């Protein structure tokens, strides 16, 4: 409970502390029950005790500095002392239940009928077409548009999203709840955050399914507008698990112009017929190389993306659009290596312009009513 002495009122101190946002959960520390005590003595010195979710919280320095800044800005406060404690088991249980909306049990929020989160599963027929680069840049673009975005690196064997989005810290775990790291305003989870060094993951299907289930149910995502899943190439276990765990997930197919890649990409998209999922569209990557004289060199041929879109349209019996063509750009590769997506590091580059165009199209799509309750009840006669 907040208690103060003159010259600062309880209300003023509480208001200042409500401006301190937990860096991982992205909610005020006052709303999370993290403020154990807060007082201001007659000389204007403020003393605040904050309870961390776990003892080794990686953001404790940020919390301390933000508290000092906001409380120190109160008129009449002459100094601030911040003491850090740790929540006990009962307090952590209360926090988990509060964050889960009163539901203590684990569940996948995106699979619920009332979910407003758009879930996009980014798929490709084969590796090496830039699927992960597209995912990372779409996520950063959507976040830059003001949307709340999360990314699940579902490519368990070939995880690369942490590097591409510049995620260096490990997730914080509050008992059985995982708080995902945030980079470029995007929440990210990947198996790469849990394995030491560059150690390979050698798992069979059931383990892959369980890992994906944990990423979706045990991670606290908060209220997301968009969740992107970077799927492994092909139509294997993870693609099937996504359809089972999040049946409302929509598929984005990534290909290159090369006909060999396009033919395989068609198979990745055609799985939607068997899983009853919707295909949002096709993104053609590595479409051409823009030369200094303004001409285009089509290194991998041309037309593959449109061919995939046309073929999938026939397969699913509904229009599947070619959402965009992303040219080859060394800055796209450099951004991925350095953890700064090209849409942020070089927003005016040809690749960034194309990717931001696709992201704007995805951001403007309405959620739709499929699978959602209309809140209607039958009337009596």
C-alpha positions in Angstrom: 0.0 0.0 0.0 1.4 3.5 -0.9 1.9 5.6 2.2 3.5 9.1 2.1 4.1 12.0 4.4 4.0 15.7 3.5 5.0 17.3 1.1 3.9 14.7 -1.4 0.4 13.1 -1.5 -0.3 9.4 -1.9 -2.1 10.1 -5.1 0.8 12.1 -6.6 3.3 9.3 -5.7 1.0 6.6 -7.1 0.6 8.5 -10.3 4.3 8.8 -10.7 4.8 5.1 -10.1 2.1 4.2 -12.6 4.3 5.7 -15.2 7.0 3.1 -14.5 6.4 0.3 -17.0 7.8 -3.1 -16.6 10.1 -3.6 -19.6 9.1 -7.2 -20.2 5.4 -7.3 -19.4 4.8 -3.7 -20.7 2.4 -2.8 -17.9 2.6 -0.3 -15.0 4.3 -1.8 -12.0 1.4 -0.5 -9.9 -0.9 -2.6 -11.9 1.3 -5.7 -11.5 1.5 -5.5 -7.7 5.2 -4.9 -7.8 5.2 -1.8 -5.5 5.6 -3.2 -2.0 5.9 0.3 -0.3 6.5 3.9 -1.2 7.0 6.7 1.2 8.2 10.3 1.2 9.6 11.7 4.5 9.2 15.3 5.7 12.5 16.3 4.0 11.2 15.1 0.6 13.3 11.9 0.3 11.3 9.1 -1.4 11.9 5.5 -0.6 10.3 2.9 -2.9 10.5 -0.9 -2.6 9.8 -2.8 -5.8 9.3 -6.5 -5.9 10.9 -8.2 -8.9 9.2 -11.2 -10.4 12.4 -13.3 -10.1 15.7 -12.6 -8.3 17.8 -12.5 -11.5 15.5 -10.2 -13.4 17.6 -8.8 -16.3 15.7 -5.5 -16.4 16.2 -4.6 -12.7 18.5 -1.7 -13.6 16.0 -0.3 -16.0 13.2 -0.5 -13.4 15.5 1.3 -10.9 16.4 4.1 -13.2 12.8 4.6 -14.4 11.5 4.7 -10.8 14.2 7.2 -9.9 13.3 9.4 -12.9 9.6 9.4 -12.5 9.5 9.8 -8.7 12.4 12.3 -8.8 10.4 14.5 -11.1 7.7 15.1 -8.5 7.7 18.6 -7.1 8.9 18.5 -3.5 11.0 15.3 -3.9 14.6 15.9 -3.0 16.0 12.4 -3.5 14.9 8.8 -4.3 16.1 5.5 -2.9 14.9 2.3 -4.7 15.1 -1.0 -2.9 14.6 -4.2 -4.9 12.9 -7.3 -3.4 11.6 -10.5 -4.9 8.0 -11.7 -5.0 7.2 -14.8 -3.0 5.4 -17.8 -4.4 1.9 -16.6 -3.5 2.6 -13.2 -5.1 3.9 -14.7 -8.3 0.9 -17.0 -8.5 -1.3 -14.0 -8.2 0.6 -12.2 -10.9 0.3 -15.2 -13.3 -3.4 -15.4 -12.7 -3.8 -11.6 -13.2 -1.9 -11.7 -16.5 -3.9 -14.6 -17.7 -7.2 -12.8 -17.1 -8.1 -14.9 -14.1 -7.4 -18.2 -15.8 -4.8 -20.1 -13.8 -4.5 -23.0 -16.3 -2.4 -22.8 -19.4 -4.2 -22.2 -22.6 -3.4 -20.9 -26.1 -5.1 -17.5 -26.3 -4.8 -17.2 -30.1 -6.9 -20.4 -30.5 -9.9 -19.0 -28.6 -12.9 -18.0 -30.6 -12.9 -14.4 -29.4 -9.2 -13.8 -30.1 -8.6 -10.6 -32.1 -5.0 -11.5 -32.9 -4.2 -12.2 -36.5 -1.9 -15.2 -36.7 0.2 -15.5 -39.8 2.2 -18.7 -40.4 5.1 -17.8 -42.8 5.8 -20.9 -44.9 8.0 -22.0 -47.7 8.5 -25.2 -49.7 12.3 -25.2 -49.3 15.0 -23.5 -47.4 17.1 -20.6 -48.6 14.3 -18.5 -50.0 14.5 -15.9 -47.3 11.5 -16.9 -45.3 13.0 -15.9 -41.9 14.3 -12.6 -43.3 10.8 -11.8 -44.6 9.3 -12.7 -41.2 11.7 -10.6 -39.2 11.1 -7.6 -41.5 7.4 -7.9 -41.6 7.3 -8.0 -37.8 9.5 -4.9 -37.5 7.4 -3.1 -40.1 4.1 -4.0 -38.4 5.5 -2.8 -35.0 6.7 0.4 -36.6 3.1 0.9 -37.8 2.0 0.9 -34.1 0.8 -2.6 -33.9 1.6 -5.0 -31.0 3.5 -7.8 -32.6 4.9 -11.2 -31.5 7.1 -13.7 -33.4 7.4 -17.4 -32.7 10.5 -18.9 -34.2 8.9 -22.2 -35.1 11.8 -23.4 -37.2 13.2 -25.5 -34.3 16.0 -27.1 -36.2 17.1 -23.9 -38.2 16.3 -21.1 -35.7 17.6 -17.7 -36.8 15.0 -15.1 -35.7 16.9 -14.1 -32.5 19.9 -13.0 -34.6 17.8 -11.3 -37.3 15.9 -9.2 -34.7 18.9 -8.6 -32.5 17.7 -10.5 -29.5 20.5 -11.1 -27.1 18.9 -11.7 -23.7 17.2 -14.8 -22.5 13.6 -15.0 -21.6 12.6 -14.4 -17.9 10.7 -17.3 -16.4 8.1 -16.7 -13.6 7.6 -20.3 -12.5 5.8 -21.9 -15.4 5.2 -18.6 -17.3 7.8 -17.2 -19.7 8.2 -13.5 -20.5 9.6 -13.1 -24.0 12.4 -10.7 -24.8 11.5 -7.6 -26.8 13.5 -6.2 -29.6 12.5 -3.4 -32.0 9.1 -3.4 -30.1 8.6 -7.1 -31.2 8.1 -9.9 -28.6 10.2 -12.9 -29.6 10.5 -16.5 -28.5 12.8 -19.1 -30.0 14.4 -22.4 -29.0 17.7 -20.7 -29.7 17.2 -18.8 -26.5 17.3 -22.1 -24.5 20.1 -24.0 -26.0 23.8 -23.2 -25.3 25.9 -21.7 -28.0 25.2 -23.0 -31.5 24.2 -26.4 -30.3 21.9 -28.3 -32.7 18.4 -29.4 -31.7 17.9 -33.2 -32.3 14.2 -33.9 -31.7 11.5 -36.1 -33.2 7.9 -35.0 -33.9 6.3 -35.2 -30.5 9.1 -33.0 -29.0 8.6 -30.4 -31.7 4.9 -30.3 -31.1 5.4 -29.9 -27.3 7.9 -27.0 -27.9 5.5 -25.2 -30.1 2.7 -25.7 -27.6 4.8 -24.2 -24.9 5.7 -21.2 -27.0 2.1 -20.5 -27.6 0.6 -21.4 -24.1 3.4 -20.8 -21.6 4.7 -17.5 -23.0 2.9 -14.4 -21.8 2.2 -12.5 -25.0 -0.2 -10.0 -23.8 -2.7 -8.4 -26.1 -1.2 -8.8 -29.6 -2.5 -7.4 -32.8 -0.4 -9.8 -34.9 1.5 -13.0 -34.2 3.9 -14.3 -36.9 5.2 -17.9 -36.9 8.4 -18.6 -38.8 7.7 -22.1 -40.0 10.4 -24.6 -41.0 10.5 -25.4 -44.8 8.2 -28.0 -46.1 5.0 -29.6 -44.8 6.2 -31.6 -41.8 5.4 -31.9 -38.2 5.4 -28.2 -37.3 3.0 -27.2 -40.1 0.6 -29.9 -38.9 1.0 -28.8 -35.3 0.2 -25.2 -36.1 -3.0 -26.3 -37.8 -4.0 -28.3 -34.8 -3.0 -25.8 -32.1 -4.1 -22.6 -33.9 -6.6 -23.6 -36.6 -7.4 -20.0 -37.4 -3.8 -19.3 -38.4 -3.5 -18.0 -42.0 -0.7 -18.9 -44.3 1.8 -16.6 -46.0 3.9 -18.4 -48.7 7.4 -17.2 -49.5 9.1 -18.3 -52.7 11.7 -17.1 -55.2 11.1 -16.5 -59.0 12.9 -19.8 -59.7 10.5 -22.4 -61.1 12.1 -25.2 -59.0 11.5 -23.2 -55.9 8.0 -22.2 -57.0 6.9 -25.7 -57.6 8.0 -26.7 -54.1 6.3 -23.6 -52.6 3.0 -24.7 -54.1 3.1 -27.8 -52.0 3.7 -25.7 -48.8 0.6 -23.6 -49.6 -1.5 -26.5 -50.8 -1.4 -28.0 -47.3 -4.0 -25.4 -46.4 -6.6 -27.5 -48.3 -6.0 -30.4 -46.0 -5.8 -28.3 -42.8 -8.7 -26.0 -43.8 -6.6 -22.9 -43.3 -6.7 -19.7 -45.4 -3.9 -18.6 -47.6 -3.3 -14.9 -47.3 -1.0 -14.6 -50.3 2.4 -15.1 -51.8 5.6 -13.1 -51.3 8.2 -13.4 -54.0 11.7 -12.8 -52.6 15.0 -12.2 -54.5 12.9 -11.1 -57.5 15.7 -9.1 -59.2 18.9 -7.2 -58.7 18.7 -3.5 -59.4 21.8 -2.4 -61.3 23.5 1.0 -61.0 22.1 2.0 -64.5 18.5 1.4 -63.3 18.0 -1.9 -65.1 17.0 -5.1 -63.4 18.9 -8.4 -63.6 16.6 -11.3 -62.9 19.2 -13.7 -61.4 16.7 -16.4 -60.5 14.4 -16.0 -63.4 10.9 -14.4 -63.3 7.3 -15.2 -62.7 7.7 -17.8 -60.0 5.7 -15.9 -57.4 2.8 -15.2 -59.7 2.8 -18.8 -60.9 2.5 -20.0 -57.2 -0.3 -17.5 -56.6 -2.2 -18.7 -59.7 -1.7 -22.3 -58.9 -2.9 -21.9 -55.3 -5.9 -20.0 -56.5 -6.9 -23.0 -58.5 -6.1 -25.4 -55.8 -8.1 -23.7 -53.0 -10.8 -22.3 -55.3 -10.4 -18.7 -54.1 -8.2 -15.8 -55.2 -4.6 -15.9 -53.8 -2.8 -12.7 -54.4 0.9 -12.0 -55.1 1.4 -9.6 -52.1 4.8 -8.2 -53.2 8.1 -8.8 -54.9 11.2 -8.1 -52.8 14.4 -7.4 -54.8 17.9 -8.6 -53.9 19.6 -6.1 -51.6 22.8 -6.5 -49.7 21.4 -4.3 -47.0 18.7 -6.9 -46.3 21.4 -9.5 -45.7 23.5 -7.1 -43.6 20.6 -6.1 -41.5 19.8 -9.7 -40.7 23.4 -10.4 -39.7 23.5 -7.3 -37.4 20.1 -7.7 -35.9 18.6 -4.6 -37.4 15.9 -5.3 -40.1 16.4 -3.4 -43.3 12.9 -1.8 -42.9 14.4 0.0 -39.9 18.1 0.3 -40.9 17.6 1.4 -44.5 13.8 2.1 -44.8 14.2 3.7 -48.3 16.0 0.8 -49.9 14.1 -1.1 -52.6 13.8 -4.2 -50.4 12.6 -2.2 -47.4 10.0 -0.4 -49.5 8.6 -3.7 -50.9 8.5 -5.3 -47.4 6.8 -2.3 -45.8 4.3 -2.3 -48.6 3.4 -6.0 -47.8 3.3 -5.1 -44.0 0.9 -2.2 -44.6 -1.4 -4.5 -46.6 -1.4 -7.0 -43.7 -2.0 -4.3 -41.1 -5.0 -3.0 -42.9 -6.8 -6.3 -43.2 -9.8 -6.7 -40.9 -10.0 -9.6 -38.5 -13.3 -11.0 -40.0 -16.0 -12.9 -38.2 -15.0 -16.5 -38.9 -14.9 -18.5 -35.8 -16.0 -15.6 -33.6 -19.1 -15.3 -31.4 -21.6 -12.7 -32.5 -23.1 -12.5 -29.0 -26.6 -13.3 -30.4 -29.2 -15.2 -28.4 -32.4 -16.7 -29.9 -35.6 -14.8 -29.1 -38.7 -16.5 -27.9 -41.8 -16.7 -30.1 
